Amino acid sequence: MHIPSLPIGRSTVKWMEWYLDVRNEDGVLTKQNDKYFWQSGSQQQHDRVVHAVSRSRDKKGVFMQGDLYTFAGGKLYRSGNIYLEKNPIEAFIVGPLGSTAFPLGIRGVKVAVPTDRGMDEYFENVEKTGFSILDITEDNIQVRMYKYLSERDEPSMISELTPFKTITI
């Protein structure tokens, strides 16, 4: 399992992301415009990492990331010109405990799959704060996602929460 600081297979068009994508005037991801301070080495590093992880035939590539104030999950089967179908990468954004400030309201951009990535998403991403619990066994990984906001919800309610999404990989 890999836990990078930047998500794999998702973009909010931040200038320091792996991906070159920006939003056009219609709010659609594009690579037709310049991206402030973006360096091509970012994409090259990303591609080296996902390609190496996908080539490992004795284990599944799994990436978990929690920085984007959202929940998302899917199988990355293409990264640019690199095809990962034989061992696609499981890529999740597992939610931050965070604050009320950052979901979509301030960022103004919903998390999206970059233009030259191929991903089958398990569900449309959910712009909420919260957390995920992973149950890891020899056979699978179960990802249970919970909505929770520490500024609103009492800590005593955590034990009574039910996941809004459960995915087994």
C-alpha positions in Angstrom: 0.0 0.0 0.0 1.2 3.4 -0.9 0.2 6.6 0.9 1.5 9.6 -1.2 1.0 13.2 -0.4 -0.7 13.8 -3.8 -3.5 11.6 -5.0 -3.1 9.2 -7.9 -5.7 9.5 -10.7 -7.4 12.6 -9.4 -6.9 16.4 -9.9 -8.1 19.6 -8.4 -5.9 21.5 -10.9 -3.5 22.7 -8.1 -0.2 23.9 -9.6 1.9 21.4 -7.6 0.0 18.2 -8.7 1.2 15.4 -10.8 -1.1 16.4 -13.7 -0.9 19.2 -16.3 -4.7 19.7 -16.4 -6.3 23.1 -15.8 -10.0 24.1 -16.0 -11.1 26.0 -19.1 -13.7 28.7 -19.0 -16.5 26.1 -19.0 -15.0 24.4 -16.0 -13.9 21.3 -17.9 -10.4 19.8 -17.4 -8.0 20.5 -20.3 -4.3 20.5 -21.1 -4.7 23.2 -23.7 -3.7 26.0 -21.4 -0.5 26.6 -19.5 -0.5 25.5 -15.8 1.3 27.9 -13.5 4.7 26.5 -12.3 3.9 23.0 -13.5 7.0 20.9 -14.2 6.9 17.9 -16.6 9.1 16.0 -14.2 6.0 15.7 -12.0 4.2 13.7 -14.6 7.2 11.6 -15.4 7.7 10.7 -11.7 4.0 9.8 -11.5 4.2 7.5 -14.5 7.4 5.7 -13.2 5.7 5.0 -9.9 2.3 3.7 -11.3 4.1 1.7 -14.0 6.4 0.0 -11.4 3.5 -0.7 -9.0 1.4 -2.1 -11.8 4.2 -4.4 -13.1 4.3 -6.2 -9.7 2.3 -9.4 -10.5 2.3 -10.9 -7.0 0.4 -8.0 -5.3 -2.2 -5.4 -6.1 -1.2 -1.8 -6.3 -3.1 0.2 -3.8 -2.9 4.0 -3.1 -4.6 5.8 -0.3 -4.6 9.6 0.1 -6.5 11.9 2.3 -5.7 15.5 1.5 -8.4 16.7 -0.8 -11.4 17.1 1.5 -13.3 14.5 -0.4 -13.9 10.7 -0.7 -13.2 8.9 -4.0 -12.3 5.5 -5.2 -11.6 3.7 -8.5 -9.3 1.5 -10.6 -6.7 3.3 -12.7 -6.2 1.3 -15.9 -4.3 3.9 -18.0 -1.8 6.6 -17.2 -1.1 8.6 -20.3 0.4 6.1 -22.7 0.9 3.5 -20.1 -1.7 0.8 -20.0 -2.3 -0.9 -16.6 -5.1 -3.3 -17.4 -3.3 -6.4 -16.4 -2.9 -5.1 -12.9 -4.9 -1.9 -12.5 -4.1 0.4 -9.5 -6.7 0.9 -6.8 -6.7 4.6 -6.0 -8.6 6.1 -3.1 -9.1 9.4 -1.4 -10.1 8.5 2.1 -11.4 11.8 3.5 -9.8 14.2 6.0 -11.1 14.9 9.5 -10.4 18.5 8.4 -12.5 21.6 8.6 -15.6 23.1 7.1 -13.5 25.5 5.0 -12.2 23.5 2.1 -14.8 21.3 0.5 -15.7 22.7 -2.9 -16.8 26.0 -1.3 -13.4 27.6 -1.2 -11.6 25.5 -3.7 -14.3 26.0 -6.3 -13.2 22.9 -8.2 -14.6 19.4 -7.8 -12.0 16.6 -7.8 -11.9 15.0 -11.2 -10.0 12.3 -13.2 -7.3 14.0 -15.3 -7.8 14.1 -19.1 -5.3 11.5 -20.1 -5.9 9.0 -17.3 -8.3 6.1 -17.6 -10.2 5.2 -14.5 -13.3 3.3 -13.6 -14.7 5.1 -10.6 -16.5 3.1 -7.9 -18.8 6.2 -7.1 -19.0 9.9 -7.8 -16.6 11.6 -5.3 -18.2 12.9 -2.2 -17.1 16.4 -1.0 -17.4 15.8 2.8 -15.0 15.6 5.7 -14.7 12.4 7.6 -12.4 9.3 7.8 -12.0 5.8 6.5 -11.3 2.6 8.2 -9.3 -0.1 6.3 -9.7 -3.8 7.3 -6.7 -5.5 5.7 -6.5 -9.3 5.5 -4.4 -11.7 3.3 -7.4 -12.0 0.9 -8.6 -8.4 0.6 -8.9 -4.9 1.8 -12.2 -3.5 2.9 -12.5 0.3 2.8 -15.3 1.8 4.9 -15.9 5.5 4.6 -17.6 7.6 7.2 -18.8 11.2 7.1 -17.8 13.1 10.3 -17.0 16.7 11.1 -15.2 17.3 14.4 -16.5 20.9 14.5 -20.1 19.7 14.3 -20.3 16.2 15.5 -19.7 14.9 19.0 -16.8 12.4 19.5 -19.2 10.1 21.3 -21.1 9.5 18.1 -18.2 7.9 16.3 -18.9 4.4 17.7 -22.4 4.7 16.3 -21.6 5.8 12.8 -22.3 3.6 9.8 -20.2 3.9 6.6 -21.8 5.7 3.7 -19.6 3.7 1.4 -18.0 0.3 1.7 -15.7 -1.1 -1.0 -13.8 -4.4 -0.9 -10.8 -4.8 -3.1 
